[in-house]
Amino acid sequence: MNINYNNISVGRYLVSPLAKQQGEGRYAASVSIRSGRGSGTYDRVLRFNGLFDSAAAAVHYATEHAMGWILERSSPACA
């Protein structure tokens, strides 16, 4: 069973976290980070190792990592 949470708009990105139920009531985390429109759409999907005790914990982990990924790309390069 997949549990989709609300999409989050962050600048030009759309973050879509996902928790997928695994055996024994644990959850795997993944997130889609999308940008662009039409034929210029870019979608990066991150899947994480490890299992979480709740869907909320899995989604929180995925969302935090997506925000870090976005921040990394939007920060000016160090000189």
C-alpha atoms as an extended CHARMM CRD file, in Angstrom:
* protein
*
        79  EXT
         1         1  MET       CA              0.0000000000        0.0000000000        0.0000000000  PROA      1               0.0000000000
         2         2  ASN       CA              1.3580000000        3.4200000000       -0.9890000000  PROA      2               0.0000000000
         3         3  ILE       CA              0.5290000000        6.4590000000        1.0830000000  PROA      3               0.0000000000
         4         4  ASN       CA              0.7620000000        9.7380000000       -0.8370000000  PROA      4               0.0000000000
         5         5  TYR       CA              1.0110000000       12.9530000000        1.1140000000  PROA      5               0.0000000000
         6         6  ASN       CA              0.3150000000       16.4790000000       -0.0090000000  PROA      6               0.0000000000
         7         7  ASN       CA              2.6280000000       17.8810000000       -2.6310000000  PROA      7               0.0000000000
         8         8  ILE       CA              4.7680000000       20.8100000000       -1.5580000000  PROA      8               0.0000000000
         9         9  SER       CA              5.7210000000       23.6480000000       -3.9190000000  PROA      9               0.0000000000
        10        10  VAL       CA              9.2240000000       24.9750000000       -3.2790000000  PROA      10              0.0000000000
        11        11  GLY       CA             10.1660000000       27.6590000000       -5.7890000000  PROA      11              0.0000000000
        12        12  ARG       CA             10.2760000000       25.9720000000       -9.1900000000  PROA      12              0.0000000000
        13        13  TYR       CA             10.0870000000       22.4730000000       -7.6660000000  PROA      13              0.0000000000
        14        14  LEU       CA              7.1730000000       20.2430000000       -6.7310000000  PROA      14              0.0000000000
        15        15  VAL       CA              8.0240000000       17.8180000000       -3.9070000000  PROA      15              0.0000000000
        16        16  SER       CA              5.8860000000       14.6620000000       -3.6250000000  PROA      16              0.0000000000
        17        17  PRO       CA              6.8110000000       12.4380000000       -0.6520000000  PROA      17              0.0000000000
        18        18  LEU       CA              5.6320000000        8.8340000000       -0.5160000000  PROA      18              0.0000000000
        19        19  ALA       CA              5.5480000000        6.1310000000        2.1560000000  PROA      19              0.0000000000
        20        20  LYS       CA              5.1660000000        2.5200000000        1.0550000000  PROA      20              0.0000000000
        21        21  GLN       CA              4.1070000000       -0.1020000000        3.5660000000  PROA      21              0.0000000000
        22        22  GLN       CA              6.5120000000       -3.0230000000        3.8280000000  PROA      22              0.0000000000
        23        23  GLY       CA              6.1960000000       -6.2220000000        5.8180000000  PROA      23              0.0000000000
        24        24  GLU       CA              5.5140000000       -6.1550000000        9.5530000000  PROA      24              0.0000000000
        25        25  GLY       CA              3.9740000000       -2.6680000000        9.5650000000  PROA      25              0.0000000000
        26        26  ARG       CA              7.1200000000       -0.7620000000        8.6220000000  PROA      26              0.0000000000
        27        27  TYR       CA              7.4010000000        1.8530000000        5.8740000000  PROA      27              0.0000000000
        28        28  ALA       CA              9.8910000000        2.7050000000        3.1400000000  PROA      28              0.0000000000
        29        29  ALA       CA             10.3920000000        6.3270000000        2.0790000000  PROA      29              0.0000000000
        30        30  SER       CA             10.7650000000        7.9180000000       -1.3480000000  PROA      30              0.0000000000
        31        31  VAL       CA             10.2090000000       11.3330000000       -2.8670000000  PROA      31              0.0000000000
        32        32  SER       CA              9.7100000000       12.8230000000       -6.3240000000  PROA      32              0.0000000000
        33        33  ILE       CA             11.2030000000       16.2590000000       -7.0310000000  PROA      33              0.0000000000
        34        34  ARG       CA              9.7340000000       17.6950000000      -10.2350000000  PROA      34              0.0000000000
        35        35  SER       CA             10.4910000000       20.8580000000      -12.1710000000  PROA      35              0.0000000000
        36        36  GLY       CA              9.6610000000       22.2310000000      -15.5970000000  PROA      36              0.0000000000
        37        37  ARG       CA              6.5720000000       21.8620000000      -17.7610000000  PROA      37              0.0000000000
        38        38  GLY       CA              5.4240000000       19.8650000000      -20.7350000000  PROA      38              0.0000000000
        39        39  SER       CA              8.1960000000       18.1740000000      -22.6800000000  PROA      39              0.0000000000
        40        40  GLY       CA             10.7420000000       20.0270000000      -20.5140000000  PROA      40              0.0000000000
        41        41  THR       CA              9.6410000000       18.3410000000      -17.2890000000  PROA      41              0.0000000000
        42        42  TYR       CA             12.4010000000       16.9380000000      -15.1210000000  PROA      42              0.0000000000
        43        43  ASP       CA             11.5600000000       14.4450000000      -12.3610000000  PROA      43              0.0000000000
        44        44  ARG       CA             14.1390000000       13.1650000000       -9.8930000000  PROA      44              0.0000000000
        45        45  VAL       CA             13.0310000000       10.2660000000       -7.6970000000  PROA      45              0.0000000000
        46        46  LEU       CA             14.9490000000        9.4900000000       -4.5150000000  PROA      46              0.0000000000
        47        47  ARG       CA             14.4280000000        6.1480000000       -2.7600000000  PROA      47              0.0000000000
        48        48  PHE       CA             15.9120000000        5.7090000000        0.6850000000  PROA      48              0.0000000000
        49        49  ASN       CA             17.3550000000        2.7120000000        2.5020000000  PROA      49              0.0000000000
        50        50  GLY       CA             15.9850000000        1.8100000000        5.8700000000  PROA      50              0.0000000000
        51        51  LEU       CA             12.5070000000        1.3080000000        7.2260000000  PROA      51              0.0000000000
        52        52  PHE       CA             10.4110000000        3.5140000000        9.4800000000  PROA      52              0.0000000000
        53        53  ASP       CA              7.9150000000        2.6890000000       12.2150000000  PROA      53              0.0000000000
        54        54  SER       CA              5.2440000000        4.9930000000       10.7690000000  PROA      54              0.0000000000
        55        55  ALA       CA              4.2290000000        6.4540000000        7.4370000000  PROA      55              0.0000000000
        56        56  ALA       CA              4.5650000000        9.9460000000        8.9240000000  PROA      56              0.0000000000
        57        57  ALA       CA              8.1990000000        9.2920000000        9.9050000000  PROA      57              0.0000000000
        58        58  ALA       CA              9.0000000000        7.9760000000        6.4110000000  PROA      58              0.0000000000
        59        59  VAL       CA              7.3970000000       11.0070000000        4.7520000000  PROA      59              0.0000000000
        60        60  HSD       CA              9.1720000000       13.4150000000        7.1120000000  PROA      60              0.0000000000
        61        61  TYR       CA             12.5320000000       11.8240000000        6.2820000000  PROA      61              0.0000000000
        62        62  ALA       CA             11.8690000000       11.9680000000        2.5400000000  PROA      62              0.0000000000
        63        63  THR       CA             10.6610000000       15.5820000000        2.7010000000  PROA      63              0.0000000000
        64        64  GLU       CA             13.6980000000       16.7270000000        4.6990000000  PROA      64              0.0000000000
        65        65  HSD       CA             16.0770000000       15.1210000000        2.2220000000  PROA      65              0.0000000000
        66        66  ALA       CA             14.2220000000       16.6650000000       -0.7260000000  PROA      66              0.0000000000
        67        67  MET       CA             14.4790000000       20.1060000000        0.8830000000  PROA      67              0.0000000000
        68        68  GLY       CA             18.2110000000       19.5760000000        1.3890000000  PROA      68              0.0000000000
        69        69  TRP       CA             18.6120000000       18.5320000000       -2.2440000000  PROA      69              0.0000000000
        70        70  ILE       CA             16.7720000000       21.6640000000       -3.4010000000  PROA      70              0.0000000000
        71        71  LEU       CA             18.7270000000       23.9420000000       -1.0590000000  PROA      71              0.0000000000
        72        72  GLU       CA             21.9960000000       22.4760000000       -2.3370000000  PROA      72              0.0000000000
        73        73  ARG       CA             21.0820000000       23.3830000000       -5.9070000000  PROA      73              0.0000000000
        74        74  SER       CA             19.7370000000       26.8230000000       -5.1560000000  PROA      74              0.0000000000
        75        75  SER       CA             22.6540000000       28.0420000000       -3.0230000000  PROA      75              0.0000000000
        76        76  PRO       CA             25.3310000000       30.0810000000       -4.7750000000  PROA      76              0.0000000000
        77        77  ALA       CA             28.5300000000       28.1490000000       -5.3820000000  PROA      77              0.0000000000
        78        78  CYS       CA             31.3140000000       28.7700000000       -2.8820000000  PROA      78              0.0000000000
        79        79  ALA       CA             34.1800000000       30.7580000000       -4.3440000000  PROA      79              0.0000000000
